[in-house]
Amino acid sequence: MEKKDYTINGEKNLMDTEALLKEDRTFVPVRFVSEGLGARVDWDSAVRTVYIDTREKGDTKGDTPRNGSIIEKYGYLVPNDTNITIAKSSNGIIETTLHISVLRLDFEKQIEDLVFAIESRFSKDIANEIEKHVRQKKSRWTHLPEKYIYVKETNQYIWIRESQTDSISIEVMVPGYVPDTSE
């Protein structure tokens, strides 16, 4: 306690702040614990967010933008250069709509940005389920059936609308609204 230096596996290091003992609990900086376990830690001051990356060194799959290149749009985090659209609704049923298109540049990046946005708002599992469904769309002529996904934690449905054209709309229902899925 009250020291900035520490040793891991015989290697001496220095924390940027001291550990703190408060009400019989020890508080240490998240950077110290994460880096001590081999993770990479980044701070994005633009969105006041800490990113802790536990992937193997050199693995860039799923890399997220850093250094202020992430923006918040209607409760979703997206890269500043995203080519997806997010729109707020005021109809009392749909909260937000996320929209991608196979005709826009770099459809693959649109899917990655969509997954990043959904994961920032809901969870990795929900984002993966949406990604799996959306990836069925291979061209503007590929039929994409509609799909409803229930998010238990927020009591919301996400509706991936049927697509017979170039665009895919993902509509997030307001919490508590139960769509009629009997058709």
C-alpha positions, -999 to 999 in steps of 0.1 A, spaced: 0 0 0 10 36 -6 36 26 -32 36 29 -69 61 1 -76 53 -36 -80 69 -68 -92 54 -94 -116 74 -125 -124 105 -109 -110 101 -78 -132 98 -45 -114 73 -19 -128 57 14 -117 20 22 -116 9 57 -124 -10 59 -91 -9 41 -57 -31 13 -47 -58 24 -22 -71 7 9 -107 17 17 -130 0 42 -109 -32 41 -109 -33 3 -79 -28 -19 -84 -7 -51 -58 -9 -78 -58 8 -113 -75 -13 -140 -45 -7 -163 -22 -23 -137 -43 -54 -133 -50 -58 -170 -15 -52 -182 -3 -75 -154 -24 -103 -170 -10 -96 -204 -38 -74 -219 -33 -42 -239 -51 -12 -224 -62 19 -244 -80 50 -233 -102 68 -258 -108 103 -243 -133 112 -269 -159 87 -256 -143 84 -221 -139 46 -226 -112 21 -216 -105 -7 -240 -90 -38 -226 -77 -61 -254 -69 -97 -243 -62 -111 -277 -29 -126 -287 -3 -101 -300 -7 -97 -337 -43 -109 -338 -62 -79 -353 -96 -97 -360 -123 -75 -345 -100 -45 -340 -120 -14 -330 -110 21 -339 -91 42 -314 -80 78 -308 -113 96 -310 -125 78 -341 -155 63 -324 -186 83 -321 -219 77 -302 -251 78 -323 -284 73 -306 -269 51 -279 -247 31 -303 -209 34 -306 -198 34 -343 -166 42 -361 -165 79 -372 -161 67 -408 -190 43 -408 -211 37 -438 -241 25 -419 -270 47 -410 -287 49 -376 -320 68 -373 -341 75 -343 -378 69 -346 -407 86 -329 -436 63 -338 -438 47 -303 -430 12 -316 -395 15 -332 -368 30 -311 -340 31 -337 -333 17 -372 -299 6 -384 -295 3 -421 -269 -13 -444 -268 -18 -482 -250 -43 -504 -247 -15 -530 -228 9 -507 -190 7 -507 -174 -20 -486 -204 -42 -475 -180 -62 -453 -171 -31 -433 -207 -22 -429 -214 -56 -414 -184 -52 -390 -196 -17 -380 -231 -30 -375 -218 -58 -352 -197 -33 -333 -227 -10 -329 -251 -37 -317 -225 -52 -293 -219 -17 -278 -256 -14 -270 -266 -50 -263 -242 -80 -262 -217 -100 -282 -242 -129 -285 -269 -106 -299 -245 -90 -323 -233 -124 -335 -268 -136 -340 -276 -105 -361 -244 -109 -381 -251 -146 -388 -285 -137 -402 -274 -106 -422 -245 -125 -438 -270 -146 -457 -275 -116 -480 -249 -121 -507 -262 -97 -534 -291 -73 -540 -311 -102 -554 -306 -126 -525 -337 -129 -504 -332 -123 -467 -361 -136 -445 -373 -115 -416 -361 -125 -381 -370 -114 -346 -345 -115 -318 -355 -110 -282 -331 -93 -258 -341 -104 -224 -318 -79 -205 -336 -49 -220 -370 -65 -227 -367 -55 -264 -372 -72 -297 -349 -66 -326 -365 -70 -360 -344 -78 -390 -368 -69 -418 -373 -91 -449 -351 -79 -477 -356 -85 -514 -336 -56 -526 -301 -41 -518 -309 -28 -483 -312 -44 -449 -330 -27 -420 -326 -37 -384 -352 -22 -362 -349 -20 -325 -384 -20 -308 -391 1 -277 -387 -18 -245 -418 -38 -236 -433 -38 -271 -442 -73 -283 -445 -76 -321 -470 -99 -337 -448 -127 -352 -477 -150 -361 -476 -144 -398 
